[in-house]
Structure formats: C-alpha cells, structure tokens
Amino acid sequence: MAADRIVTIDGPSGAGKSTISQLLAVRLGFAYLDTGAMYRAVGLKIERTATACDDSGALARLLDGIDLQLQAAGGETRVILDGEDVSEAIRTPEMSMVASRVSAIPAVREKLTALQREIGGRGKVVAEGRDMGTVVFPRAAWKFFLDATPEERARRRVLQLRENGQQVDEAETLALIIDRDRADSSRALAPLKPAEDAMIIDSSKMTIDEVVAFMARQVATKA
C-alpha cells in the first residue's frame, strides 16, 4: 500500500516545530496542521470551565460541544476556540504544561486524533506534534523528529515570548521544558518518541532556513 502524502514533524517542546512546519508547508505547497495548538486549546477550555479531568461525563460534554478551528491567515495559523481567537492565549509556558496533561487523557486524544486524521486524509499535509509519525499518521511518506538541547529550546522559547510582549524568566522556562519532556516521554498513552522510520534532526546549531532546506531536500528525494 502506498504511503500517505503527509510529512510528520514530531519533537519536544521548543524544538521549533511550528515555525519550521509552517515554512516547509509553504515551500512544498502543502497544508499545515498544528496539532499542538489543538491540545493547548482544549486545555484552555478545560481550565476556563474548571472541568475536572477525571469527570468523564463532564469531559465528554465539553468535547462534544467544543468548536475548534485552525485558520490560515497571513502565513500563520490562527486558533479559533468557540469563535474566539486564542492564538496568543495558548502560547504560554503554563499552557504548555496544561497541554501535556490534557494530551494524556484518552477521551481528548481520541477526539483530536480523529479530527487530525480527517484533515490529513486530504493529503499534502505537514503535521507537527508529538505522536504524528508514531500514532496519528504511521503511514506518512516522510517522517522527521526535530530535537535540540533543553537549554537551546528554552532560549528560543523565551525569545519568542518576549517578542510577543510577554515577561518570562529563562530559568523557569528551562525547568518547565524539562518537566514537559519528562511528562511527554513517560506517559503511557502515545509517549513522545521518534518513529522507527523517522529521520532525527538535532537543530541546536542549525538555523531555521537550514532545517527547512534539509527537510525539503529529503522530501524531494523520496517524492
């Protein structure tokens, strides 16, 4: 059976997956699927509604009623939750940890995996997340695992947040990234790990353009 025309980019928090995935999608003429933003948005709604994650009934009602959309705008993907643009609200270090907890809930993962596969079924998609190549799109034609040292990822995240006008502490951000790595890698459900057939890229000393160019070459080689 032929592989699906999907590029998966998995990796830990702060590795640059979102930026690189968007640029690669533009370069290839593919759609961009930001799955991490989807989990952050669900986490934001759970936080706002004070829904207990162990209350299966309340959680099911929340997931049934959620309106979650990803909209391309000006080269970026905006996240619309129940009609509200929450693109900035979900990009804090705290929401990163919430997303990690929420993504370990089977009901949430089942709901979002189904939605992700629906989008990916159209083909020509760059999907970034933590289990794209291992669980969501195991038949993807091109799989990458993007990594960098925790210190470099913390530096990048702090720079990004400060550019958006947020006040953040680098030491605290590094601690949160290490905690997120531990939580994502040790969870029983879809843990963070490279797919067996993924190409692992350490971007610690690479520029964004270098990573995108390298991935594009690999896609062209296997096209």
C-alpha positions as CSV (number, residue, x, y, z in Angstrom):
1,M,0.0,0.0,0.0
2,A,1.4,3.4,-1.0
3,A,2.4,5.8,1.8
4,D,0.2,8.8,2.5
5,R,1.5,12.1,1.1
6,I,2.0,13.5,4.6
7,V,5.0,15.0,6.3
8,T,5.2,14.5,10.0
9,I,7.4,16.5,12.3
10,D,7.5,15.4,15.9
11,G,9.7,16.5,18.7
12,P,9.8,18.1,22.2
13,S,8.5,21.5,23.3
14,G,10.5,24.4,21.9
15,A,12.3,22.5,19.2
16,G,11.0,24.9,16.5
17,K,8.4,22.5,15.1
18,S,5.7,25.1,14.5
19,T,7.9,27.6,12.7
20,I,9.7,25.0,10.6
21,S,6.5,23.1,9.8
22,Q,4.8,26.3,8.5
23,L,7.8,27.3,6.4
24,L,8.1,23.7,5.0
25,A,4.4,23.6,4.2
26,V,4.7,26.9,2.2
27,R,7.8,25.6,0.4
28,L,6.1,22.3,-0.6
29,G,2.7,23.8,-1.3
30,F,1.2,21.6,1.5
31,A,-1.4,22.5,4.2
32,Y,-0.1,23.0,7.8
33,L,-1.6,21.1,10.7
34,D,-0.6,22.4,14.1
35,T,-1.8,19.6,16.4
36,G,0.0,21.0,19.5
37,A,-2.2,24.1,19.3
38,M,-5.3,21.8,19.2
39,Y,-4.3,20.3,22.6
40,R,-3.5,23.7,24.0
41,A,-6.9,25.0,23.0
42,V,-8.7,22.0,24.6
43,G,-6.6,22.6,27.7
44,L,-7.5,26.2,27.8
45,K,-11.2,25.4,27.7
46,I,-10.8,22.8,30.4
47,E,-9.1,25.4,32.6
48,R,-11.6,28.1,31.8
49,T,-14.6,25.9,32.6
50,A,-12.9,24.3,35.6
51,T,-13.8,20.9,34.2
52,A,-12.3,18.0,36.3
53,C,-10.2,15.8,34.0
54,D,-11.3,12.7,36.0
55,D,-15.0,13.6,35.5
56,S,-15.6,11.5,32.3
57,G,-19.2,12.8,31.9
58,A,-18.3,16.5,32.1
59,L,-15.3,15.9,29.9
60,A,-17.4,14.2,27.3
61,R,-19.9,17.0,27.2
62,L,-17.1,19.6,26.9
63,L,-15.5,17.7,23.9
64,D,-18.9,17.2,22.2
65,G,-19.7,20.9,22.4
66,I,-16.2,22.3,21.5
67,D,-15.8,24.3,18.3
68,L,-12.2,24.2,17.4
69,Q,-10.9,25.6,14.1
70,L,-7.4,26.2,12.6
71,Q,-7.5,29.1,10.1
72,A,-4.6,30.2,7.8
73,A,-4.1,33.9,8.0
74,G,-1.1,36.0,6.7
75,G,1.2,33.0,6.7
76,E,0.2,32.0,10.2
77,T,-2.3,29.6,11.6
78,R,-4.8,31.2,14.0
79,V,-6.6,29.0,16.6
80,I,-10.3,29.7,17.0
81,L,-11.9,28.3,20.1
82,D,-15.7,28.7,20.3
83,G,-15.5,31.7,18.0
84,E,-12.6,33.4,19.9
85,D,-9.1,33.8,18.6
86,V,-6.9,32.2,21.3
87,S,-3.7,32.0,19.3
88,E,-1.8,34.1,21.9
89,A,-3.6,32.8,25.0
90,I,-2.4,29.3,24.4
91,R,1.3,30.1,23.8
92,T,2.4,30.5,27.4
93,P,4.8,28.1,29.2
94,E,1.9,27.3,31.6
95,M,-0.4,26.3,28.8
96,S,2.3,24.0,27.5
97,M,2.2,22.0,30.7
98,V,-1.6,22.0,30.7
99,A,-1.5,20.7,27.1
100,S,0.9,17.9,28.3
101,R,-1.6,16.8,31.0
102,V,-4.6,17.1,28.7
103,S,-3.0,15.1,25.9
104,A,-2.6,12.1,28.2
105,I,-6.4,11.9,28.6
106,P,-7.7,9.1,26.3
107,A,-11.0,10.9,25.5
108,V,-9.2,14.1,24.4
109,R,-6.6,12.2,22.4
110,E,-9.4,10.1,20.7
111,K,-11.4,13.2,19.8
112,L,-8.4,15.2,18.4
113,T,-6.8,12.2,16.7
114,A,-10.0,11.7,14.7
115,L,-10.1,15.3,13.7
116,Q,-6.4,15.3,12.7
117,R,-6.8,12.2,10.6
118,E,-9.8,13.8,8.9
119,I,-7.7,16.7,7.9
120,G,-4.7,14.5,6.9
121,G,-6.9,12.3,4.8
122,R,-7.0,15.1,2.2
123,G,-3.3,14.5,1.6
124,K,-0.4,17.0,1.1
125,V,-0.2,18.0,4.8
126,V,2.7,18.9,7.1
127,A,1.6,17.7,10.5
128,E,3.6,18.7,13.6
129,G,3.2,17.4,17.1
130,R,4.5,14.6,19.4
131,D,2.9,11.4,18.0
132,M,2.3,12.3,14.4
133,G,4.6,9.7,12.9
134,T,4.1,7.0,15.6
135,V,0.3,7.1,16.2
136,V,-1.7,9.5,14.1
137,F,-0.1,9.1,10.7
138,P,2.0,5.9,10.8
139,R,1.8,5.6,7.0
140,A,3.2,9.1,6.4
141,A,5.6,9.2,3.4
142,W,8.1,11.5,5.2
143,K,8.8,11.5,9.0
144,F,11.1,13.8,10.9
145,F,11.9,14.0,14.6
146,L,13.2,17.5,15.4
147,D,15.2,18.0,18.6
148,A,17.5,20.4,20.3
149,T,19.1,20.7,23.7
150,P,16.8,21.8,26.5
151,E,18.9,24.9,27.0
152,E,18.6,25.9,23.4
153,R,14.9,25.3,23.3
154,A,14.5,27.4,26.5
155,R,16.4,30.2,24.9
156,R,14.3,30.1,21.7
157,R,11.0,30.0,23.7
158,V,12.0,33.0,25.9
159,L,13.0,35.0,22.8
160,Q,9.7,34.1,21.1
161,L,7.6,35.1,24.1
162,R,9.4,38.3,24.8
163,E,9.0,39.3,21.1
164,N,5.2,38.8,21.8
165,G,5.4,41.2,24.7
166,Q,5.3,38.6,27.5
167,Q,7.6,38.7,30.5
168,V,9.2,35.4,31.2
169,D,12.1,34.0,33.2
170,E,14.6,31.9,31.3
171,A,15.5,29.6,34.3
172,E,11.8,29.0,34.9
173,T,11.2,28.3,31.3
174,L,14.0,25.8,31.2
175,A,12.6,24.0,34.2
176,L,9.1,23.8,32.6
177,I,10.6,22.4,29.4
178,I,12.5,19.7,31.3
179,D,9.3,18.9,33.2
180,R,7.3,18.8,29.9
181,D,9.9,16.5,28.3
182,R,9.7,14.1,31.3
183,A,5.9,14.1,31.3
184,D,5.6,13.6,27.5
185,S,8.2,10.9,27.3
186,S,6.9,8.9,30.3
187,R,3.2,8.9,29.8
188,A,1.5,5.6,29.0
189,L,-0.6,6.9,26.1
190,A,1.3,7.9,22.9
191,P,4.6,8.8,24.6
192,L,7.0,11.2,22.9
193,K,9.5,9.2,20.9
194,P,10.8,9.1,17.3
195,A,9.0,6.8,14.9
196,E,11.3,3.9,13.9
197,D,11.5,5.2,10.4
198,A,11.8,8.9,11.3
199,M,14.9,10.9,10.4
200,I,16.2,12.6,13.6
201,I,17.4,16.2,13.2
202,D,19.3,18.0,16.0
203,S,18.7,21.6,15.3
204,S,20.7,23.0,18.2
205,K,23.3,24.5,15.9
206,M,21.2,24.8,12.7
207,T,19.3,27.9,11.5
208,I,15.6,27.6,10.7
209,D,16.4,28.0,7.0
210,E,18.9,25.2,7.1
211,V,16.5,22.8,8.7
212,V,13.7,23.7,6.3
213,A,16.1,23.3,3.3
214,F,17.3,19.9,4.6
215,M,13.8,18.6,5.0
216,A,12.7,19.9,1.6
217,R,15.6,18.0,0.0
218,Q,14.6,14.8,1.8
219,V,11.0,15.2,0.6
220,A,12.2,15.8,-2.9
221,T,14.5,12.8,-2.8
222,K,11.6,10.4,-1.8
223,A,8.9,12.1,-3.8
